[in-house]
Amino acid sequence: MDAFAASVGKGAILHKPRFREAFRTGLIFGCIEAITPLIGWGIGLAAGQYVAEWDHWVAFTLLFILGCRMIIEGSKQPEDDAPKLRRHSFWILVTTAFATSLDAMAVGVGLALLQVDIIHTAMAIGLATMIMATLGMMLGRFIGPMLGKRAEIIGGIILIGIGINILLEHLGWAA
């Protein structure tokens, strides 16, 4: 759901993203979401408690920085001759996907302790995330024109909110 919310925001700030861009975003989010539990599983075999102690802080920091960047960009006065953004850079998508999937790494740590079939589990997680992120981008396509520049600000607030939620859940402060 974190990837879905982030991809809605990403789709809302683009100028009429096409399905190809939505699928690209979904593929990046899905691949990273499938890889992180594998990494967590491997780490869980070696040092599970250390990952669980820090993953929420890393996710919060990355999402907070990305969210602030989006809010600042959304608050700037648009230049009349500036071309509208048609696609996100690969690295922005990777960073956002990684930040929203750090909790999946922690899940991978737990799965290592349960001796779960990690390959099939990671594939299912990745496929579900790919579908949700692609749908989120396409939903953002319709929300973006209604909100205009506010879509980027709202997207930034959503990313910061996701980061705060991850942090609060791991600190035991969320219901």
Contacts in CASP RR format, 6 or more apart in sequence:
PFRMAT RR
TARGET T0000
AUTHOR 0000-0000-0000
METHOD contacts of the structure
MODEL  1
MDAFAASVGKGAILHKPRFREAFRTGLIFGCIEAITPLIGWGIGLAAGQY
VAEWDHWVAFTLLFILGCRMIIEGSKQPEDDAPKLRRHSFWILVTTAFAT
SLDAMAVGVGLALLQVDIIHTAMAIGLATMIMATLGMMLGRFIGPMLGKR
AEIIGGIILIGIGINILLEHLGWAA
1 132 0 8 1.000
2 100 0 8 1.000
2 101 0 8 1.000
2 103 0 8 1.000
2 162 0 8 1.000
2 166 0 8 1.000
3 26 0 8 1.000
3 29 0 8 1.000
3 30 0 8 1.000
3 33 0 8 1.000
3 97 0 8 1.000
3 100 0 8 1.000
3 101 0 8 1.000
3 129 0 8 1.000
3 132 0 8 1.000
3 133 0 8 1.000
4 132 0 8 1.000
4 133 0 8 1.000
4 135 0 8 1.000
4 136 0 8 1.000
5 158 0 8 1.000
5 162 0 8 1.000
6 29 0 8 1.000
6 96 0 8 1.000
6 97 0 8 1.000
6 100 0 8 1.000
6 133 0 8 1.000
6 158 0 8 1.000
6 159 0 8 1.000
6 162 0 8 1.000
7 22 0 8 1.000
7 25 0 8 1.000
7 26 0 8 1.000
7 29 0 8 1.000
7 132 0 8 1.000
7 133 0 8 1.000
7 134 0 8 1.000
7 135 0 8 1.000
7 136 0 8 1.000
7 137 0 8 1.000
7 140 0 8 1.000
8 136 0 8 1.000
8 137 0 8 1.000
8 139 0 8 1.000
8 140 0 8 1.000
8 143 0 8 1.000
8 155 0 8 1.000
8 158 0 8 1.000
9 140 0 8 1.000
9 143 0 8 1.000
9 151 0 8 1.000
9 152 0 8 1.000
9 154 0 8 1.000
9 155 0 8 1.000
9 156 0 8 1.000
9 158 0 8 1.000
10 25 0 8 1.000
10 88 0 8 1.000
10 93 0 8 1.000
10 96 0 8 1.000
10 137 0 8 1.000
10 140 0 8 1.000
11 17 0 8 1.000
11 22 0 8 1.000
11 25 0 8 1.000
11 136 0 8 1.000
11 137 0 8 1.000
11 138 0 8 1.000
11 139 0 8 1.000
11 140 0 8 1.000
11 141 0 8 1.000
11 143 0 8 1.000
11 144 0 8 1.000
12 140 0 8 1.000
12 141 0 8 1.000
12 143 0 8 1.000
12 144 0 8 1.000
12 147 0 8 1.000
12 151 0 8 1.000
12 152 0 8 1.000
12 154 0 8 1.000
12 155 0 8 1.000
13 70 0 8 1.000
13 74 0 8 1.000
13 85 0 8 1.000
13 144 0 8 1.000
13 151 0 8 1.000
13 152 0 8 1.000
13 155 0 8 1.000
14 21 0 8 1.000
14 84 0 8 1.000
14 85 0 8 1.000
14 86 0 8 1.000
14 87 0 8 1.000
14 88 0 8 1.000
14 137 0 8 1.000
14 141 0 8 1.000
15 84 0 8 1.000
15 85 0 8 1.000
15 86 0 8 1.000
16 86 0 8 1.000
16 141 0 8 1.000
16 145 0 8 1.000
17 86 0 8 1.000
17 87 0 8 1.000
17 137 0 8 1.000
17 138 0 8 1.000
17 140 0 8 1.000
17 141 0 8 1.000
19 134 0 8 1.000
19 138 0 8 1.000
21 86 0 8 1.000
21 87 0 8 1.000
21 88 0 8 1.000
21 137 0 8 1.000
22 134 0 8 1.000
22 135 0 8 1.000
22 136 0 8 1.000
22 137 0 8 1.000
22 138 0 8 1.000
22 141 0 8 1.000
23 134 0 8 1.000
24 87 0 8 1.000
24 93 0 8 1.000
25 88 0 8 1.000
25 93 0 8 1.000
25 133 0 8 1.000
25 134 0 8 1.000
25 137 0 8 1.000
26 129 0 8 1.000
26 130 0 8 1.000
26 131 0 8 1.000
26 133 0 8 1.000
26 134 0 8 1.000
26 137 0 8 1.000
27 130 0 8 1.000
27 134 0 8 1.000
28 90 0 8 1.000
28 93 0 8 1.000
28 94 0 8 1.000
28 97 0 8 1.000
28 133 0 8 1.000
29 93 0 8 1.000
29 96 0 8 1.000
29 97 0 8 1.000
29 100 0 8 1.000
29 101 0 8 1.000
29 129 0 8 1.000
29 130 0 8 1.000
29 133 0 8 1.000
30 97 0 8 1.000
30 125 0 8 1.000
30 126 0 8 1.000
30 127 0 8 1.000
30 129 0 8 1.000
30 130 0 8 1.000
30 133 0 8 1.000
31 126 0 8 1.000
31 130 0 8 1.000
32 94 0 8 1.000
32 97 0 8 1.000
32 98 0 8 1.000
32 101 0 8 1.000
33 97 0 8 1.000
33 100 0 8 1.000
33 101 0 8 1.000
33 104 0 8 1.000
33 125 0 8 1.000
33 126 0 8 1.000
33 129 0 8 1.000
33 130 0 8 1.000
34 122 0 8 1.000
34 123 0 8 1.000
34 125 0 8 1.000
34 126 0 8 1.000
34 127 0 8 1.000
34 129 0 8 1.000
35 122 0 8 1.000
36 98 0 8 1.000
36 101 0 8 1.000
36 102 0 8 1.000
36 104 0 8 1.000
36 105 0 8 1.000
36 108 0 8 1.000
37 104 0 8 1.000
37 105 0 8 1.000
37 107 0 8 1.000
37 108 0 8 1.000
37 111 0 8 1.000
37 118 0 8 1.000
37 121 0 8 1.000
37 122 0 8 1.000
37 125 0 8 1.000
38 108 0 8 1.000
38 118 0 8 1.000
38 119 0 8 1.000
38 122 0 8 1.000
39 105 0 8 1.000
39 108 0 8 1.000
40 48 0 8 1.000
40 51 0 8 1.000
40 105 0 8 1.000
40 106 0 8 1.000
40 107 0 8 1.000
40 108 0 8 1.000
40 109 0 8 1.000
40 112 0 8 1.000
41 108 0 8 1.000
41 109 0 8 1.000
41 110 0 8 1.000
41 111 0 8 1.000
41 112 0 8 1.000
41 118 0 8 1.000
41 122 0 8 1.000
42 108 0 8 1.000
42 112 0 8 1.000
43 50 0 8 1.000
43 51 0 8 1.000
43 105 0 8 1.000
43 109 0 8 1.000
43 112 0 8 1.000
44 51 0 8 1.000
44 108 0 8 1.000
44 109 0 8 1.000
44 110 0 8 1.000
44 112 0 8 1.000
44 113 0 8 1.000
45 112 0 8 1.000
48 109 0 8 1.000
48 110 0 8 1.000
48 112 0 8 1.000
51 105 0 8 1.000
51 106 0 8 1.000
51 109 0 8 1.000
52 106 0 8 1.000
52 109 0 8 1.000
52 170 0 8 1.000
55 102 0 8 1.000
55 103 0 8 1.000
55 105 0 8 1.000
55 106 0 8 1.000
55 170 0 8 1.000
56 102 0 8 1.000
56 103 0 8 1.000
56 106 0 8 1.000
56 166 0 8 1.000
56 167 0 8 1.000
56 169 0 8 1.000
56 170 0 8 1.000
56 171 0 8 1.000
57 167 0 8 1.000
58 99 0 8 1.000
58 102 0 8 1.000
59 99 0 8 1.000
59 100 0 8 1.000
59 102 0 8 1.000
59 103 0 8 1.000
59 163 0 8 1.000
59 166 0 8 1.000
59 167 0 8 1.000
60 163 0 8 1.000
60 164 0 8 1.000
60 166 0 8 1.000
60 167 0 8 1.000
62 95 0 8 1.000
62 98 0 8 1.000
62 99 0 8 1.000
62 102 0 8 1.000
63 96 0 8 1.000
63 99 0 8 1.000
63 100 0 8 1.000
63 159 0 8 1.000
63 160 0 8 1.000
63 161 0 8 1.000
63 162 0 8 1.000
63 163 0 8 1.000
63 166 0 8 1.000
64 159 0 8 1.000
64 160 0 8 1.000
64 163 0 8 1.000
66 92 0 8 1.000
66 95 0 8 1.000
66 96 0 8 1.000
66 99 0 8 1.000
66 156 0 8 1.000
66 159 0 8 1.000
67 155 0 8 1.000
67 156 0 8 1.000
67 157 0 8 1.000
67 159 0 8 1.000
67 160 0 8 1.000
68 156 0 8 1.000
68 160 0 8 1.000
69 156 0 8 1.000
70 152 0 8 1.000
70 153 0 8 1.000
70 155 0 8 1.000
70 156 0 8 1.000
70 159 0 8 1.000
71 152 0 8 1.000
71 153 0 8 1.000
71 156 0 8 1.000
71 157 0 8 1.000
71 160 0 8 1.000
73 152 0 8 1.000
74 149 0 8 1.000
74 150 0 8 1.000
74 152 0 8 1.000
74 153 0 8 1.000
75 153 0 8 1.000
78 149 0 8 1.000
96 159 0 8 1.000
97 133 0 8 1.000
99 159 0 8 1.000
99 163 0 8 1.000
100 162 0 8 1.000
101 129 0 8 1.000
102 166 0 8 1.000
103 166 0 8 1.000
104 125 0 8 1.000
108 118 0 8 1.000
111 118 0 8 1.000
111 121 0 8 1.000
112 118 0 8 1.000
140 151 0 8 1.000
143 151 0 8 1.000
144 151 0 8 1.000
147 154 0 8 1.000
165 174 0 8 1.000
168 174 0 8 1.000
END
